[in-house]
Structures are given as C-alpha cells and as structure tokens.
Amino acid sequence: MTDVTAEAALGLPPLLRLDDPRASTVEAVGGKAARLSRLATRYRVPPGFCLTTAAWEWQKTAGGMTAELRMLIEAAHAELARVTGQAEPIVAARSSAVDEDGAGSSFAGQLETFLNVTGLDELLRAIAGCWDSAASERVATYRREQGLPSEAVPVGVLVQQLVDADVAAVAFSANPVTGNRDEVVINASYGLGESIVSGTVTPDTYTVRRSDLTITDLRLGEKQVMTIRAPGGTREVPVPRLLRAQRALDDTHLAEIARLAIDLEAATGAPVDVECAYRGGDLYLLQCRPITTLR
C-alpha cells in the first residue's frame, strides 16, 4: 500500500503534526495522542508529530517500514529539530492505540514507550517497537481482562520532544482513593515521571482542596531514586540524601498543577489523571486521560 493508497483508504496522511486539527480524533492517532492534540494549542505541550493509523495499516500491508514512510519520518524529525532548536532532537516515542485512555480502560503501562531517543535510526526502531507492542501477549491478555477483543487494533505513535524534568508529577483532579471530588491529589518526585508511574520510587503525596488550593494533607515520600536520561534510554540513580527529606514541590508549584488538573477536568468533561513535569520553572503537560478507577 503506497502513501497515496493509505490516505485514500482512511482519509488520513500517514503522518501529522501534533497540533494539526486532524490529529485530534482517536480514529486518526489513538487515544493518547488525540487527547494531547486537542490540548496542544491551549497548554504547554512539548512539540511533536504523530504516525497515524494510516501509517499502521500501511506498514502492516507492506510488511514493515517502507522507504516512503522513512522519508516522511525523516522530514518530520528535521522539522522538529528546527522547532526545538536542537540539531538532534531528544524525543519520546509513545504508542497510542485507538481504544487507549478511554473512559473504561486506560492501558497504562501496557503498550511500549521509548524515552531519550536520539537520531533518526534510533527513532525508526522505537516506532517499530511501538507498533510491535500492540500485538504482544501482554496487551492481548489485558484486552481480554477488560472485555475487549484480544486482537490488535490500529495504533498511532506519538513522537515528542522529551522534557528533561527537574521534577515530575501525576495529578488527579478527584481523589482516586476516596472518590472525593473536592480534592486534587498530586504525587511528585525528582527526575523523569517514569519512576512514579512504574512504582520504583515512593513519591511525595499532596492533597489540595479545590476551592482555595490549600494543602490539606502532605506526606513526604522516601524519594530514594530518580529516573534520568542515559545513553540508549534511561537509568535510575540515587537522589542526593539532602533532597530526599525535602518537598519536591513548593506551594506555588502545587497550586499551578492543581489549577491545571481542574482546568483539564473542565475541558474534557470528566475527572482526569494528568502527567506533567517542571523544567527550568516551566510546567509542561505530558499526558491527560480519564480516571478509570474513580468510584
């Protein structure tokens, strides 16, 4: 299937900029990428591009990455270098299935994510790895457990500039444990957010009252390790001892994250689970999905 045939069949080009309006639909780029695309013009979302479900169908029919598709990715990669001012953009490549990050199932941690990807060849391998993960037994098992068809569904790939975070946070616009809709719960730790998401670190936990953004509960985590960029991906390193006993976020940063979570709930129409990061004092929105476990 050529790029022209793929586009004609699905009404989509194989590749779209993240802020392209056509990238705002789940059918085009999958749940994760579509949600970010809708928010990219209103919030500080790292720049990037998406391999669409047309590219997924194209590579399946062609038996893998074609020369034409490589050229499209190379051009998008060069454009990202121009936008970011980096000769070799440092990116994250994330899978984005069409039934991912929905109201009933999040697929959190099921499909592959590749961090600290540099160079075109490494990016092409990461994209192929995202596609391959959609057909893994782990994902098929998860689908069966969620009452979904076990066979792989179309998958987009989101490629974005990697935010080399000083502090990462996961915020819930409603309390995911008690179900209290009047509280925002924020988990935070140093370095990249993968240490929080994967559970390798005990983060700080802050509970913030929505009405006035006052901290009502603060539990300092041990924060013994943090995830940082390393050649070929990431690695965990010890957090300096003096920082472990300190708060990862001050009151001002907590209020900013809480406002972001509340705004995103209003924008999407339901309580949300938000991944974000601070770099150089700037807050970046990395992911936004519904809270699927809320009572």
N, C-alpha and C positions, 0 to 999 in steps of 0.2 A: 504494500500500500504506500503510495507516494504521499508527500505532504499535501498535495492538492486533493487527492482522493480522500485522505483522512479528514481534511477540513470540510470537504463537501458532504461527507457522510455524517459528521457530527455537528456541522455548523460552527466549528472551532478551529483556530490555528493550533499547532502543537505547542506553542509557547506564548505566554502573555506576561507583561509586566504585572507586578503585584497590585499596583494602583489602577490598572485598566478596569473599567466597569464590567467588562466581560468576565473578569476573574472573580466576580462577587457571587457566583452561583455554585452550589455544591456539585451540580452535574458537570460543571466545567473543570473544577480544580480540586474537588474534595472538600470535606467539611472544615478542616483546619485552615487551609489556605483561603477558602471563601470567606470565613469569618474575619480573618485579618484584612483581606482585601477591602471589605466593606468599611473597616475602621481606619484604613491607612491614610485617608485624606483628613481625618479629624484628630488623630493621635500620633504620637511619636513612635511610629512603627519602622523598624530597620528596612531599608530599601531591598528589593529583590525581584525575582521573577518566578513564574510557575510553569512547570511542564504539565500540560493539560491532560484530560482523559483521552483526547485525540492522540496525543503522543503515546500514551499507554497502549491504545489499540494498534497504533502504527508499529511500535516495536514488537508487539506480540505477533502481528501478522508477518512482519519481516524477520522474525527470529532473533531480534536483538537490536542494538543501536545501529542505525544506518548512517552513511556518510552525510546525507542531507540533514538529519537530525543533529549530528555532531556540529555541523556548520551553524545551525540555529543557536545551539547552546553556546558555542564559541563567541558568536556575536553578542548574545545577551550577557555573557561573562565579561566581555570587553566593555560593554555599556555600563555594567555595574562597577567596573574599575574606574571609569570616568566619573560616575556619580559619587562614589565614595572617596575619590582622590587617592586610591591605593593602586599601585602598579599590579599587585597580585592580591585581589580581594580575599579576605579571610571570611569564609561563609559557613553556614549551617545548611545541610540538606535534610529535609524532613518529609516523610511520607504523609499523604493526605488522602485517605480513602473517601469515597462518596458517602459511606454510611458511618463515618468517624465524627466524633464530637457532636453527636446528636443528643436529643433530649433523653433518649433511653439508654444509650451506650456510648462511652467515651473513647474506648480503645486506647486509653492512656498506657503507654509503655509497650504496646503490642507490636506496632509497626516500627521500622528502623528509623533512627535519627543519626546523622553523622555530623560531628562538630569539628571545628578547626580544620576545615577542608581548604587547601590551598592548591592553586594550579589547575589547569583545565583537565589534565588526565585524572587527577585525584577526584575532581568533581564528577567526571563521567562515570567513574567507578562507584561513587556514592549514589548517584542517580540510579544506576543499575541495581545497586544493593537495596534501595528503597522499593523499586519495582519487585525485586525477587522476594522481599519480606512479605508482600501481600499474599503470596502463595505458600507461606510457611505453615507447618503443622501447628505451631503455637497460635497463629492467627485463626486457623480453621477451628481449633478447639475453642477459642474464645467466642467465635461466632456461634458455634453450636450451643455454648453455655448461655448466650444471650438470646437464643431462639431465632438466630439469623441463618440464612443459607450458608453452608460451610465453604462453598466455592468462592474463589477470589472475585472481588468486584473491582471496577475501574479505580485506579489510584493516580492522583496527581502527585507532583513532587514540588515542594516549596523550597526555593533557594534564596537565602537572605544573608546580608552582611551579619556576621557574628558580633554580638555585643560582648566585649571582654569585660564582664561585670566586676565591679568592686564588691557589690552586694546584690544578691538575687532574692526575690520574694515570690511567694504564692499567696494570693489573697482570695478570700471567699466573701462574696457580698452578703451572705447569710451564714449563720453558724452551722457548719456541716455536721456537727456532733449533736447539738441540742435542737436544731431546727429553728432557732430564734432568728427572726427576720429583722430584728432591730440591732443586730451586731454584725460587724465586719471582723473576720478572723484573718490574721496575717502571719505567715511563717517566713522567717528570714534568716539568711546565713551569708557568709562571705564567699566570694568566687562565683562560678557559674551555677545556674539553678539545678543542674543535673544531680548535685549532691542532695538537694532537698527532695526532688522528685523520686530519686532512686532509693531514698531512705538510708544513705550511708552516713548522714550527719543528723544529729539532734538539733534542730534549728530553734531560734527564739520563737515564741508564740505570743502574739499580742492580740487582745480583744479590744475593739474600738466601738464605742457607742455611735450609731449612725447620726443621731440627732445633733450632736455637738462635737463629734470626732474626739471625744475624751477617751483616754485609755482606761478601761475598767479592769483589765487583768493583764499581767505581764509575767511571763515565765521564761527565764533565760535558759537557752539550750547549752549543751556542752560545747558544741561547735569545734570539735577536735580536729576535723579535717575540712578541706575545701577542694573543689574541683577547679583546675586551671588548665589553660591551653598547654599542649606539649606536642613535640613532633609526632605527626601521624594521628593526632586526635587530642585526648585529654588525659590527665592523671590527677590523682589525689595527693595532696601534700598536707603536712601538719599546719594548723592555724597557730600563729605565734601565741605563746602562752598568755601574754598580757591581754590579747584581744578576746580570748575565749570567755572571759568573765564580763566583757563589756557588751552593751547592746549593739546589735548590728545596724539598727535604725533608730534615729532620734525622733522626737515628737513631730517635727516638721515633715520629715520623710514619711512617717506613718500616716499623717493626715493627708498627704498628697496621694499615697497609694489607696487609702480608704476612699477618697473622693473619686479616684479613677474607677475603683470597683463599683461604687454606687452609680456613677455615670454610665458605665458599661451595662449594668443591670437595666437601667432605664432605656438605653439604646437598643438592647436586644430583647427586652420584654420578659426576662426571667433571671433569677439569681445565677451568678456566674462564678466560675473558677478562673482566676487570672494569673498568668505568669508574667513577671516583669523584672526589670533589672536597673540598677543605677550604675552609670559610668560617668565619672567626672562631674557628678552633681546633676546629671540629666536622667530623667526617668523614661525608660523605653518599655513599650508594650510588646510582649513576645507571643503570647497566646491568650485566647479567650474562648471558653466553652461553657456550656450549661453545667450546673452542679447536678449530677445524675443520682447522687445518693441522698439528696435532701428529703427529710421526712415530709 
